[in-house]
Amino acid sequence: MLVFFLQPVAFGSWLPRIPEVQSAMGLGPAALALALLGMPVGTLLTLPFAGPLVGRIGARSAIITGFVLYSLAASLPVLAPDPILLFVALMLAGSSISFVELGLNVQADLVEKSTGKLIMNTSHGCWSLGIMVGSLVGSGFAAAGIAPAIAVPLLAAIVLPVALAAGIALPRLHDAAPQGETQRSAWSLPSPALIGVCLFVFGITMTEGAMADWSAIFLRDALSAEGGLVGLGYSVFAFMVAAGRFGGDFLKRRLGSVNTARLCGALAVLGAALLFLAPSVELALIGFGTIGVGVSVGFPLAVTAAAGIGDRAASANVAVLSFVALTGFLIGPPLIGFVAEHSDIRLGIACVIPMLVVSLFLTGRLKPRPVKTAHNPEAEIPGVL
């Protein structure tokens, strides 16, 4: 849980500084959107290679090595002098993030298997707390007038030794699953049931990407927020995502997967509408928080639904789901940027509303489906992403 918490802290401190970097480079919304594509592109390109590599060296080694690479790469975007190098820097950061996050998820899964304790959801809640803390620290640095080129590398340097100590303290656990077969199966043609789950999660992750890249700029441009205030939107969003994840298992036990998804999906749509109409920073922050609760359990519930379809190995379905989720995260920010370029940031941020409505209508796809009793050896192969 500690390494999950520490991993996004440095990246979180970058988010409130995006408006400063935009102003320093003189970028419009569309140009900034293209530059911000670097991180998801780097992550997407690295995923096919990160899986076999983590399987070869082990999750613990991947976490330790990945934290070193990530701490270096996370400092590069604030040092970039132009949009092209900003794109490259973010691409390198995205590549390192995909590697270390894969190690984290594999290690958490192995700990669950070896101890019998469920920690995955709580671990992801700790990740949400980490990115919230990072964004708050970044906002504090901004309010104190500390330049991004100093603040982000400084925080990364502070976090790295603690993260390495925590990584070294992790147990040495090994996955006996045949990872080569799992990787091949992950890109098989998805079933209609899986397609429905993927379409559900697309709107969720698209909104998450939009909040990460555009919350600070929305507060600055739409509501004239200044200084440390511009970073509060994402801090509130991340806090409520964490709160929703910590309470998600309780809601799921009480209401079931579908009803939990419907409740949270309705909150996400309500929060996005409130954000679009918000006349003040205070109401906008309420909107960010409501969206955070709304999208918090979407991806975990989708993972459970995809893994439980039962037509093939759970890891194969979750791999396809992760690819679609990342695509949503990639598409959201540039879409908002292009709309904002030709209208304004309010209309840009409103682009998430129709996609959230689609996700809300697809919540029924999360209902567990009975599978035919025919023996399928592949479905018995364990695997993780």
C-alpha positions in Angstrom: 0.0 0.0 0.0 2.9 2.3 0.7 4.5 1.9 -2.7 1.0 2.4 -4.3 0.8 5.7 -2.4 4.3 6.9 -3.3 4.2 6.1 -7.0 2.0 9.0 -8.2 3.2 11.7 -5.8 5.7 13.3 -8.2 3.4 13.1 -11.2 0.6 14.6 -9.1 2.8 17.6 -8.4 3.1 18.2 -12.1 -0.6 18.5 -12.7 -1.2 22.0 -11.1 1.9 23.3 -12.9 0.5 22.6 -16.4 -1.0 26.1 -16.8 2.4 27.7 -16.0 4.1 25.5 -18.6 1.4 26.3 -21.1 1.9 30.1 -20.5 5.7 29.8 -20.6 5.5 28.1 -24.0 2.7 30.3 -25.4 0.6 27.2 -26.3 -3.1 27.3 -27.2 -5.5 24.6 -26.0 -5.1 22.5 -29.1 -1.2 22.6 -29.1 -1.2 21.8 -25.4 -3.6 18.9 -26.0 -1.2 17.5 -28.6 1.8 17.8 -26.2 -0.2 16.1 -23.4 -0.8 13.1 -25.7 2.9 12.1 -25.0 2.1 10.4 -21.7 -0.7 8.1 -22.8 1.2 7.4 -26.1 4.3 6.3 -24.1 2.2 4.1 -21.8 0.4 2.5 -24.7 3.5 1.8 -26.7 5.2 0.3 -23.6 2.4 -2.1 -22.5 3.2 -4.9 -24.9 6.8 -5.1 -23.8 6.3 -4.3 -20.1 4.3 -7.5 -19.4 6.9 -10.1 -20.5 9.7 -8.0 -18.9 7.9 -7.9 -15.5 7.2 -11.6 -15.8 10.9 -12.2 -16.5 12.5 -10.1 -13.7 9.7 -10.3 -11.1 7.3 -7.7 -9.8 9.5 -6.7 -6.8 12.5 -6.0 -9.1 10.2 -4.2 -11.6 9.0 -1.9 -8.8 12.6 -1.1 -7.5 14.0 -0.5 -11.0 10.9 1.2 -12.2 10.9 3.7 -9.4 14.4 4.9 -10.3 13.5 5.3 -14.0 10.1 6.9 -13.2 11.7 9.4 -10.8 14.0 10.6 -13.5 11.4 10.7 -16.2 8.8 12.4 -14.0 11.2 15.4 -13.7 11.6 15.9 -17.5 8.3 17.6 -18.5 8.9 20.7 -16.4 12.4 21.0 -17.9 11.2 20.8 -21.6 11.9 24.1 -23.5 9.4 23.6 -26.3 6.2 21.6 -27.2 8.1 18.8 -29.1 10.4 18.1 -26.2 7.4 18.3 -23.8 5.7 15.6 -25.8 8.9 13.5 -25.8 9.4 14.0 -22.0 5.8 13.0 -21.3 6.2 10.0 -23.5 9.2 8.9 -21.5 7.3 9.5 -18.3 4.4 7.5 -19.6 6.6 4.6 -20.5 8.2 4.4 -17.1 4.8 4.7 -15.3 3.4 1.8 -17.3 6.4 -0.4 -16.2 6.2 0.5 -12.4 2.4 0.4 -12.2 2.4 -3.1 -13.8 4.9 -4.2 -11.2 2.7 -2.8 -8.5 -0.4 -4.6 -9.7 1.4 -7.9 -10.2 2.9 -7.7 -6.7 -0.5 -6.8 -5.1 -2.1 -9.8 -6.9 0.7 -12.1 -5.7 0.3 -10.9 -2.1 -3.4 -11.6 -2.3 -2.8 -15.1 -3.5 -0.1 -15.8 -0.9 -1.9 -14.4 2.1 -5.5 -14.8 1.2 -6.2 -11.1 2.1 -7.9 -8.8 -0.4 -5.8 -5.6 -0.8 -6.2 -4.6 -4.4 -9.0 -2.1 -4.0 -7.4 -0.6 -0.9 -4.1 -0.4 -2.7 -5.7 1.6 -5.6 -7.3 3.8 -3.0 -3.8 4.5 -1.6 -2.7 5.4 -5.2 -5.5 7.9 -5.4 -4.5 9.4 -2.1 -0.9 9.6 -3.4 -1.8 11.6 -6.5 -4.1 13.9 -4.4 -1.2 14.6 -2.0 1.1 15.2 -4.9 -1.3 17.7 -6.5 -1.7 19.5 -3.1 2.0 19.7 -2.7 2.3 21.0 -6.3 -0.3 23.7 -5.5 1.6 24.6 -2.4 4.8 25.1 -4.4 2.9 27.2 -6.9 1.4 29.4 -4.2 4.9 29.8 -2.7 6.3 30.9 -6.1 8.7 27.9 -6.5 9.4 27.3 -10.2 8.1 24.0 -11.6 11.6 23.1 -12.8 12.7 23.1 -9.2 9.6 21.8 -7.4 8.8 18.6 -9.3 12.4 17.2 -9.4 12.8 18.1 -5.7 9.7 16.2 -4.7 10.7 13.2 -6.9 14.1 13.2 -5.2 12.5 13.2 -1.8 10.1 10.4 -2.6 12.6 8.1 -4.3 14.6 6.8 -1.3 11.5 6.1 0.7 10.0 4.2 -2.3 13.2 2.2 -2.8 13.2 1.3 0.9 9.6 0.2 0.7 10.2 -1.8 -2.5 13.2 -3.6 -1.0 11.0 -4.5 2.0 8.5 -6.3 -0.3 8.5 -10.1 -0.2 10.0 -12.0 -3.1 7.0 -13.6 -4.7 6.8 -15.4 -8.1 3.9 -16.0 -10.4 3.8 -19.5 -11.8 1.4 -18.6 -14.5 2.5 -19.2 -18.1 2.7 -15.5 -19.1 3.5 -16.1 -22.7 0.2 -17.8 -23.3 -1.6 -15.2 -21.2 -0.1 -12.3 -23.3 -1.2 -14.0 -26.6 -4.7 -14.5 -25.3 -5.0 -10.9 -24.2 -5.4 -9.7 -27.8 -7.9 -12.3 -29.0 -11.1 -11.1 -30.5 -13.3 -9.9 -27.6 -16.8 -11.4 -27.0 -19.9 -9.2 -27.2 -20.1 -9.3 -23.4 -16.6 -8.0 -23.1 -17.3 -5.3 -25.7 -20.2 -4.0 -23.5 -18.0 -3.8 -20.4 -15.2 -2.0 -22.4 -17.7 0.6 -23.7 -18.8 1.1 -20.2 -15.3 1.8 -18.9 -14.4 4.0 -21.9 -16.5 7.0 -20.7 -15.1 6.5 -17.1 -11.4 6.7 -18.1 -12.0 9.4 -20.6 -13.4 11.5 -17.8 -10.4 10.7 -15.5 -8.0 11.8 -18.2 -10.0 15.0 -18.7 -9.9 15.8 -15.0 -6.1 15.2 -14.8 -5.1 17.4 -17.7 -7.8 20.1 -17.8 -9.1 20.7 -14.3 -6.4 23.4 -13.5 -6.9 25.2 -16.8 -10.7 25.1 -16.4 -10.5 26.8 -13.0 -8.1 29.4 -14.5 -9.8 30.2 -17.7 -13.5 29.7 -16.9 -13.5 31.0 -13.3 -10.3 33.2 -13.2 -8.7 31.2 -10.3 -5.1 32.1 -9.6 -2.1 30.7 -7.9 -2.6 27.6 -5.7 -6.3 27.6 -6.3 -6.0 26.3 -9.9 -4.6 22.9 -8.5 -7.5 22.4 -6.0 -9.9 21.0 -8.6 -7.8 17.9 -9.3 -7.0 17.6 -5.6 -10.7 17.5 -4.7 -11.3 15.1 -7.6 -8.5 12.7 -6.5 -9.6 12.8 -2.9 -13.1 11.8 -3.7 -11.9 9.1 -6.1 -9.9 7.6 -3.2 -12.9 7.9 -0.8 -15.1 6.2 -3.3 -12.7 3.3 -3.8 -12.2 2.8 0.0 -16.0 2.6 0.3 -16.6 0.7 -3.0 -16.5 -2.8 -1.5 -19.0 -1.8 1.2 -21.4 -0.5 -1.5 -20.9 -3.5 -3.7 -21.8 -5.9 -0.8 -24.9 -3.9 0.0 -26.2 -2.9 -3.5 -24.5 -5.3 -5.9 -22.3 -4.4 -8.8 -24.9 -3.0 -11.1 -26.7 -0.8 -8.6 -23.4 0.5 -7.3 -22.4 1.4 -10.8 -25.7 3.1 -11.5 -25.6 5.2 -8.3 -22.0 6.3 -9.0 -22.7 6.8 -12.7 -25.6 9.1 -12.0 -23.4 11.1 -9.6 -20.7 11.4 -12.3 -23.2 12.8 -14.8 -24.6 15.2 -12.1 -21.1 16.4 -11.2 -20.1 17.0 -14.8 -23.3 19.0 -15.4 -22.6 21.0 -12.3 -19.1 21.7 -13.4 -20.2 22.9 -16.8 -22.7 25.3 -15.2 -20.6 26.4 -12.2 -20.6 30.2 -11.7 -17.9 30.1 -9.0 -14.8 28.2 -7.9 -16.6 26.8 -4.9 -19.4 25.2 -6.9 -16.8 23.9 -9.4 -15.0 22.2 -6.6 -18.2 20.5 -5.6 -18.6 19.4 -9.2 -15.1 18.0 -9.3 -15.7 16.1 -6.0 -19.0 14.7 -7.3 -17.4 13.5 -10.5 -14.6 11.9 -8.4 -17.1 9.8 -6.4 -19.0 8.9 -9.6 -16.0 7.5 -11.5 -14.2 6.0 -8.5 -15.5 2.4 -8.7 -16.0 2.2 -12.5 -12.8 0.6 -13.5 -12.5 -1.8 -10.5 -16.1 -3.0 -11.2 -15.3 -3.4 -14.9 -12.2 -5.4 -14.1 -14.3 -7.8 -11.9 -17.0 -8.1 -14.6 -14.4 -8.7 -17.4 -12.6 -11.3 -15.4 -15.8 -13.1 -14.5 -17.1 -13.5 -18.1 -15.5 -16.9 -18.1 -15.2 -17.5 -21.8 -11.4 -17.5 -21.6 -8.6 -16.6 -19.2 -9.5 -13.7 -16.9 -6.2 -12.0 -17.7 -7.0 -12.0 -21.4 -10.3 -10.1 -20.9 -8.7 -7.7 -18.4 -5.9 -7.0 -20.9 -8.4 -6.0 -23.6 -10.3 -3.9 -21.0 -7.1 -2.1 -19.9 -6.3 -1.3 -23.5 -9.7 0.3 -24.1 -9.5 2.1 -20.7 -6.1 3.6 -21.7 -7.5 4.6 -25.1 -10.3 6.5 -23.3 -7.8 8.2 -21.1 -5.8 9.1 -24.3 -8.8 10.5 -26.3 -10.4 12.6 -23.6 -7.8 15.4 -23.1 -7.1 16.2 -26.8 -10.9 16.1 -27.6 -11.4 18.7 -24.9 -8.5 20.8 -26.2 -9.7 20.9 -29.7 -13.2 21.9 -28.6 -11.9 24.5 -26.3 -9.7 25.9 -29.1 -12.8 26.6 -31.3 -15.2 27.5 -28.5 -14.2 27.7 -24.8 -13.1 25.5 -22.0 -16.6 25.1 -20.6 -17.9 23.5 -23.7 -14.7 21.4 -23.9 -15.2 20.0 -20.4 -18.8 19.3 -21.2 -17.7 16.7 -23.8 -17.4 14.1 -21.0 -21.2 14.4 -20.3 -22.5 12.3 -23.2 -19.8 9.6 -22.7 -20.8 9.4 -19.0 -24.4 9.0 -20.0 -23.4 6.1 -22.3 -21.5 4.5 -19.4 -24.6 5.0 -17.2 -26.8 3.1 -19.7 -24.3 0.3 -20.0 -24.1 -0.5 -16.2 -26.2 -3.5 -16.8 -23.3 -5.1 -18.6 -21.5 -5.5 -15.2 -24.0 -8.1 -14.1 -22.3 -11.5 -13.8 -23.2 -13.8 -16.6 -23.5 -17.6 -16.3 -21.1 -19.5 -18.5 -21.6 -22.8 -20.3 -20.2 -25.8 -18.4 -18.0 -26.9 -21.4 -14.4 -27.4 -20.2 -12.1 -24.6 -21.3 -8.5 -25.2 -20.1 -7.5 -21.7 -21.0 -10.1 -20.2 -18.6 -8.2 -21.9 -15.7 -4.9 -20.1 -16.4 -4.3 -17.4 -13.8 -2.8 -14.1 -14.9 -2.4 -10.5 -14.0 -1.8 -7.2 -15.8 
